[in-house]
Amino acid sequence: MSDIATADVENGFDDGVEEALNIVRIGKKPIMNYVVACMTLLNNGDAEVMVRARGQSITKAVETVDMLRRAFLKNIKVHSVDIGTEEVKREDGSTASLSMIEIVLGH
């Protein structure tokens, strides 16, 4: 569960900004890892959890939220969904546009 509030370069999230502890960043791990991370945050008293993903991980973020709502926390509500495009610097110095999604869940 190291994806909670960590800057993960392989997922394109290394922006040098300190993050809040209630963010679950979706990457290359299995969906159940992210579902458990969300459940842990919500059960430890966080009122809201943000599920954040970029690029090809967006599908996994939507599946994570759907699995949470369908199988584990049936009373959870989606407070907001934010989509957009971010400019990301590549290793060779060029920039690329990456789609992103942020889904905020809470009771």
Buried (B, 14 or more C-beta within 10 A) or exposed (E): EEBBBBEEEEBBBEEEEEBEEBBBBBBEBEBEBBBBBBBBBBEEEBEBBBBBBBBEBBEBBBBBBEBBBEEEBEEBEEBEEEEEEBEBEEEEEEEEEBBBBBBBBBE
